[in-house]
């Protein structure tokens, strides 16, 4: 089902709110809007404070939404009470008609703003169907473009609480994922000798980030003697990093960190593991394998097939700027914890570095191409000094 379902619901809502707004009038509608939106703005500032008291993401989301819209409704009720008294004093019928049309406009604007407030964070929902509905909408992106930056900045903290994505955004927050159809992956590859032979070279990365009270887990792989490549978001904000290989843990230090490309290199003293070589010959339709430690679990392999290679523009891991990346789009299930792992070819070479999954398509993942990480590989091999991992993503 495409995103027109959301737009259809909004169009029905627009008609209903226009009629209701006409009956209510501009004065009541305007005060209702001010009360509702003002209450909502207060609520989105208060919501993170209360929601962050809960441990589970589901509880945080439910609490944040309840606080935000509870404040909005309280503001609306108070404002409508005032507006109704003012409108009761209008005697002219022509003035009431003008007042009615003004009420329609204000009510529709209020509906669209509320829809934007709810839909934008849900574009990163853990439900691919729900995220897809938002990202394929025509109306929500149009409202998003019209929202002033001042309103957007007030809303950002609320969005951080409600968004449920396990990966940094690859595309824009409301951009749908467009994929090239390819045949299903060959599941037999997940049980191939290549998977077993690569296990020693594919490590679990564990980071402690006290500043944001997080324990981060991901995957990395040995690409040079004593050097492990992973994603920047796997070690973002960390003060202590370890890698685990075949049950043995080693202390690591971050010697290269690029939050724009989303790549990092670790110097791991004492790690003696075979080097995985890069392979620049990935092509659409090629077999591949995603290997790593999804959800902080054991070494796991998942069959994949390369959809295509693309140049994609999207936010960096901190969503503080736009970057352009060369990525491989995959037909595969990429899970939290696969980040930073190698995308292996059938011969055990590395096609790319897995770094994200599409929020609106559970069968699509993303890997940074070899060309995209080549500079990081060279600089990371030479670097010896520990570098800052900045803040949490």
C-alpha positions, 0 to 999 in steps of 0.5 A: 500500500503506498503513502497516498493512504495518509494523504487521503486521510489528511484530505478527509480531515481538511474537509472536516476541519474546514467545515468545523472551522467555518461554524466555529469562526475565525475568532474562536478558531484563531484563539483555539489554534494559539492555545493548542499550538502554544500548549503543544510547544510547551508540551514538547519542551516538557515531554523529554524531561518526563519521558526520559525517566522511563527505560523502554523506548515504547514507554518514552514514546507513549509518555512524550506523545501523551504529555505533548498533546495533553498540554496542547488540549489544555491550551485549546480548551482555555483559549476556546472558552475565551474565544466563544465569549468574544464571538457571542458579541458579533451581531452582523451576519456579514461579519459572521460569514467573514469570520467563518471563512477565517475559521476554516483557514485557521482550522486547516492550518492547525490540522496540518501542523499537528499532522506534521508534529506527529508524522515527522518522528514517525517517519523513523518508526521501527514499523516499516509500514508506518514509516513508509506511509509518512515518507511517501506522503506528498502533504507532510513534506510540503508542510515540513518545508513551510515550517519556520526554523524557529518552530523546528528548533523548539520541536527537535528535542521532542523528535529525538525522544519519539524517533525509534530508529536504530541507525542514523538516517541515510536519506532525509527524514521524509524521503522514501527509499527507492529500490531497484528490484533484484532476485532474492538472496541465496540463503545458502551463502550464510552457511558457506565456508567464507563465513566460517573463515572470516569469523576471526577477522570480524569483531564485536565493538563495545563502547562506553559513552558515560556522557550520554549514559550509553553502552554501544555495540556494533561490528568491525573488521580487520583491514590491516594489521592491528587496525579495525574499521567500523562506523563512526556511530558505533563509537560516537561519544565513547571514552572506552572502546573494546573489541571482542574476537573469538571470546577474547577482549582487547582494548582499542583506541579510536585513531580516525573518526569521520561522522560525515561519512560515518566511518572510524578506525580503531588501533587494537594492540595485541589483536592477531587476526587475518586481514580482510581485503577490499574488493571494488568490483561490486555490481548490481545482482551480485551475491553478498553476505552481511556478517556481524553481531546483530543485537549484541548477539553471536557472530551471525551471517545473513545472505544479501544481494546488491541492488545497485550502487548510488550517490546518496545525499543525506544527514551526517550522524549528528544531523547537523549537516548534509553529506554525499555518500557512495553507497551500495544498496542491498537486498538483505535484512540489516539489524542493529549491531550489524553496523560497521561490519563487512559486506562480504563477497562470495570469495571473502573479500569486502565489498563495503561497510554496512552502516544502515537499514531502510526504515520503510523497507525491511528488505533493504540495507546500506553499505558504504562503498570501498571507494567511499571508505578508501581515504579513511582506510589509508589515514587510519592505517597511518594514524597512531594518536587517539582522536576525539569521538565528539558527542553521542549521535 
